[in-house]
Amino acid sequence: MDPLSIIASTFAIVQIADRIITLCKQYLSGVHDAPAELRLIAVEVGSVKCVLEVLELPSPDGTSTIQPILEKLKIPIQGCHEAFVALEALFPSDPDVPVQGKRQRLAVSLASLAWPFKRDRASKLIEQIGSYKATIVLGLTAETVCWLTRSLEYISWKTLSTRALWIHGIPGAGKTVLFSHIVEDIRTCCMNDTAGRFGYAYYYCDFARGQDETEPLIRWAINQLSRQLKILAPEVELLAEDGAQPSIPRLMQVLASIVQKFARVFILVDALDESQNRESLLSYLLWIMHTAELGNIQLLVVSRKEVDIERALLPNFGAISLSNRYVDEDIRTFIFIRLREDPRLCRFPEPLKLDVEAALVKGAQGMFRWVVCQIDNLKRLNTEPEVRSALNGLPKTLDETYERTLCCIPMENQTMARTTLHLLSSTVIHHLEDLLEALSVDLESLTFDPKNRPWDRLAPIEVCRCLVSYDPSNDRIRLAHYTVKEFLISPRIGNGPASSFQILSDTLSYLEARCYLVYMQDPIDYRTSPRRKLLTTISGQWESIVREEEQKPDIQALILGPAKLQNIIGWMSYEWEESFPVWSTGSDFGLPLMLTYLCYLEFCETATRVLDKITGLVDFQCLISAHFQYPIIKRLVQSEPPTSSMGSFSVDRVIERNSAVDENMLLFGFEGTFEQYINSTRFLFGLDQTTVLHIAAGFRNERFIQLFASRGADINSLTPNGFSVLIPAIYDGYGNQFSDVDRSSFCAWEIDGMLSFVRLLLRELGADPSSKGGCITPLQLTALLFPRSPEIYLKVARELLLCGADPNGVAHDTANQSRIVHSSQILPSCFPHGCREGLQKLTEEALECRGKSQFYDTPLRTLESDQRVYSTSTSRFYNPQYQLQLMKELGILLKSYGGRSLHLFPVKDLPGYCEEDMMIWEEMKGKENKNARCADDLGRDAVEGDVLATAS
C-alpha cells in the first residue's frame, strides 16, 4: 500500500466514522431503551476519527511531517479501515422514506437494528479498533524521540563503543517517556539477535515507592535475565535453597554469574534521582563499571542533572542533555498531535490551534510536564476568548502552574483535594477505590462515615485536575509527576496563596495514622464488605506509620479507647487468617493480653502509657496461650498423611505441596514417628504456653523487654514447659511467620540483630546463660541451629560462654517431661482422625523414649552430629566446606571451656541412658565441686587474714 492509498484509507475511515456517529445518535435519540453499547461505539469511533485527522493535515510550515511515518502505519490503518467497514455493516441502511418528526424517528426500531444478535460482533470490532488506534498513536508519538536514537552518543553506546551513557534533563522534560522508547529499541535489538547472545534488563525507579531501589533493581535484573535464558541458573537455585534473605553483595554475585552467560547485557535504569538513599545505588552502578567480570554490561541511566549524580557518573559515563533544540521539536510535534487527537481540543479553529502551539512551545523551555498541564487547563475552556486570555497569562514555571491549579479548586472541594494529595504522597494508597474509602474518614471529628464518600468516583480526579493521573484499566491513581510531590513538600508553597495544601515534615504520617486507625474502628463483616480491599492495602504498612506518631495523645486514644484495640486485632486476624497470632489468657481482654498485642505491634509508647496508669504489681507471669502455630502444622501434616502406624513423612513432598507456608516452621523437617516427632528438637513445642516477657524476647524487641524488666518482670522466669527468655530470642523461627510486618529499628528482627539482643539479655538484664531448670539450654539451641547461620551463631555461642554458660548443660528432665505431655495434647488436632487412636499409648512411649532425643546431648555432641552430615553430603548445602570450617571453630571454642561430647540422660532404667557418659559427667562434677570448695576455703582464709591484719 503506497502513501497515497494510506491517505485515501484515512479519508474513508473518517467518512465512515461520520456515518456511524450519525446512526448512533439517531438510534440513541429516537429509540426507547436503545442499547448502551451504541454510546460506547460513538465515543470510540469519534476518538479514532480525531486521531486519523492528524494524518490528513499538513504541518504548520506546509511540509509533510506525516509522510515519513505513513509506511510504518500502513498495517494498523488498513486493519482499522476493514474494522470500520464491518462495523458499519452491522447497521441497517437508511430507510427509503425520510424520517421526519419525533413519531417517525421512533419507527427506526430495535427490530430493524436486530441488536441482540450483533452485540458480541460489535464488541469485538470495537476492541480491534481500540487496538489499532493505540498502535497508530504510538507510531505518531514514537517519532518524537528519533533524534535520540540517531545521536552519535547513543549509537556509540548501543554499538558497544561506549560502556555507559547518562541521559539527563530538567524536571518535567519527558525523561520517562523517552526511556520507555529506549527500552523498546533495545528490546527489538536483542530480539533480533536470534543467537540469544544479547540480554537486557530495565528498571523504573519511582518516588512513590519511597525506598532504596538498589536491591529491587538487582532482583528485577536477575529475574528478567533468567527468563531470557529460559533456564534457571544453578546460582539462582542455590539462592532459593539457602532460604535466608540474601544480601546485596550476594545478589550481585548471582547477577555476575548470570551476566557471564551472555555476550552482552544492556541494563537500563530510569529516574535514578527518585531512589531513596541513591548513594547506595550509585555505588553499585560504579562497582559494575569497575568490575572486570561485568565488563560485558552496557549501562544506561536516566535522571535529573543533580550535583551528586553528575559527580559520581562523570567521567565514567558518556552524557546526553535533554536541553537541546531537538526537545523543542519533540514538544512541537507532541502539541500538534494533541490538538488534533483530543476530542475537546480538536474543536478549536485551526488559527487558534496554531496560536496555542506557538505559545506553548515558547513557554515550555524544554518541559513536557509544563505543556501537559497547560493543555489540561486549556481543554476545560469553552470559548475562543477564554483560550486566548489563558494564552496571554500562561504561568512561567511548574511551581506557578501547580499553585494556580490548587488555587482554582473551589472552596467546597478543597478538603477532598487536600486529603487526596496528601494520601497519594504516601507509599500506601495506589488505587482509586482505596482512596475513595479513605475519604470516608472525617479527620476533624476522627469518625468514619460512608456518607463522606463521593458519589462520583472520579470526583477526586476532576478536583485535582493535572496534579493526579488515573489509569482506568487497573484503577491505579497517583500523583501525576514527581515534581508535584516536590512542590507540595517544599517551603516554596508555604509562602504563596496555596499554602493550605503544603505537606509539612510531620503532617503526612500524622494524617495517615489518624485516617487508618479511624477506618479500622468501624465494625464490619470482613467477608462480605467491599471495604476489605483498603484493609488489605494498608496491611503490613499502617503499623510503621502509626509508630511514627504514637507519642501523640489522640493517636494513643485511637488505640486504647473502649474496644478499639480489639477492633484492630479483629480485622488483622481475618486478614492474616491462620498466620495471625491468636493469643488468649482464658479470660477477658485484660492487661497481659493488651501488652502482648502492643508488643506485637511495637507500640511501645502506648504500652508505657498503659503501665504508667497501673498502681499495683503487674502480673508478668500470666500464662498466655498462642494458637498460631497449630493450623500451620496441621496443614503441613495433613499434606503428607501418615500411615496408621505413624509412618515416616516425605519432607520434600511436604515442602513442595506447601511452598507458600513458612518453611521456618519446618526447620530441618519432620521426624518419622510420633515419638520422634514429639522428642525432636527441631520442633520446640511448648513455646505456645508463654508469658508476655517471652513473647517480647521472641520478637527480639529491645524496648519492650527493657520496659517489662523495669516494671518488675523476672528476666529468669521459665514457662511451664521450661523455656527461658533466651530460647525464643535465639530460636530463629519463633516469629518469622510475621516477617511481612514492617519491624521498627527497635526490634532486632533479622538474625543479624540476634547477637545484640542476646547481649542485652545477658549483660544488662542479667539473664541466666545456662537457663537452669529448663527443657533446653541456650547453648544447646545455638549448636542445634548453628548450620542455619554459622557466623551469627558462633558469636552467640562465644557470648554465652563468656557470660558463664555451662558448656555441658542439657535439658532438665522434669521440664522436658512437662513439654512432652503438653506437646502430645496439642498434636491430636493436627493429625487425621484415624491416626489418633492409641494416643495415650504413644504419649507413654514418647515419655519412655525421651532419653534417646537430642534434648540430652551436650552442645559438642550435637555439633559433631551435624559435622558428620555435612562431611558426607555436599550437594544439599551451600558452601559445605565453609560450614565445616566454622563448625570446627565452634568445637574448639566449646572444648576450651571444658565442653565434652556426651549424652546426659539421668534415668537409669529407661532407653537412652549412657552409663559411661554419666560416669564421665559425675566425675567432672566431682572435680568442679572440689575446686569450688578449695576456692571457698581460699576465700575464707583471705578474709580471715584481712581481719587479723586490720585488728593488728
TASUL-V128841 format. One record per helix or strand of 3 or more residues. SS is the DSSP state (H for helix, E for strand). FROM is the first residue (numbers start at 0). LEN is the number of residues. If there is no record, write none. Layout:
ss->SS from->FROM len->LEN
ss->SS from->FROM len->LEN
//
This chain:
ss->H from->2 len->28
ss->H from->36 len->20
ss->H from->66 len->23
ss->H from->100 len->5
ss->H from->109 len->4
ss->H from->114 len->3
ss->H from->118 len->31
ss->H from->151 len->7
ss->E from->163 len->6
ss->H from->174 len->17
ss->E from->197 len->7
ss->H from->206 len->3
ss->H from->213 len->16
ss->H from->233 len->9
ss->H from->247 len->12
ss->E from->263 len->7
ss->H from->271 len->3
ss->H from->277 len->13
ss->H from->291 len->3
ss->E from->296 len->8
ss->H from->306 len->7
ss->E from->317 len->4
ss->H from->324 len->17
ss->H from->344 len->3
ss->H from->349 len->15
ss->H from->367 len->11
ss->H from->383 len->9
ss->H from->397 len->10
ss->H from->410 len->14
ss->H from->431 len->7
ss->H from->449 len->3
ss->H from->458 len->9
ss->E from->467 len->4
ss->E from->475 len->4
ss->H from->481 len->8
ss->H from->492 len->3
ss->H from->498 len->3
ss->H from->507 len->14
ss->H from->531 len->7
ss->H from->541 len->7
ss->H from->552 len->8
ss->H from->563 len->16
ss->H from->590 len->11
ss->H from->603 len->9
ss->E from->623 len->3
ss->H from->627 len->12
ss->H from->650 len->7
ss->H from->662 len->3
ss->H from->673 len->5
ss->H from->691 len->7
ss->H from->701 len->9
ss->H from->724 len->6
ss->H from->735 len->3
ss->H from->750 len->14
ss->H from->777 len->11
ss->H from->789 len->13
ss->H from->812 len->18
ss->H from->832 len->3
ss->H from->838 len->10
ss->H from->849 len->3
ss->H from->853 len->3
ss->H from->858 len->14
ss->H from->879 len->17
ss->H from->914 len->37
//
